[in-house]
């Protein structure tokens, strides 16, 4: 069976990667880098949450379309019942 972690760095390799990151970015820039990464992740999470909530919301126009589609007979497409909103009948 193939080990799924074959290409993953282990122990000492992580330390070497960390040392390279410190050399490239500098020790003073690492807190700013971590802070900006955290803010980006937080923004991404809130945007995806908002997108999921927007999918659940139904506008009045969408509700009207749904009621019209439900009022039609599936076999013939004829209107089975009709709802009137005017009070001047």
ZINOR-V542154 format. One record per residue. N is the residue number from 1. OMEGA is omega in degrees with one decimal (none if undefined). Layout:
N:OMEGA
N:OMEGA
//
This chain:
1:-177.8
2:178.3
3:-177.2
4:-178.2
5:-175.9
6:-175.5
7:-176.5
8:176.3
9:179.5
10:175.9
11:-174.6
12:179.6
13:177.2
14:178.4
15:177.7
16:178.5
17:178.3
18:178.5
19:178.4
20:178.8
21:179.0
22:179.0
23:-177.5
24:-174.4
25:-176.3
26:-176.5
27:-178.2
28:-177.2
29:-176.1
30:177.4
31:177.6
32:178.1
33:179.2
34:-179.9
35:-178.8
36:176.3
37:177.9
38:178.4
39:178.7
40:178.6
41:178.7
42:178.3
43:179.4
44:179.8
45:-179.4
46:179.1
47:178.3
48:176.6
49:178.4
50:178.4
51:178.2
52:-180.0
53:177.7
54:177.9
55:-178.2
56:-178.8
57:179.4
58:179.5
59:178.1
60:178.4
61:178.0
62:178.6
63:179.1
64:178.0
65:179.0
66:-179.8
67:176.8
68:179.8
69:178.2
70:-177.5
71:-178.5
72:175.6
73:-175.3
74:-175.3
75:-175.8
76:-177.6
77:179.4
78:177.8
79:-178.2
80:178.7
81:-178.5
82:179.8
83:178.7
84:-179.6
85:-177.4
86:-178.5
87:-176.3
88:-177.1
89:none
//
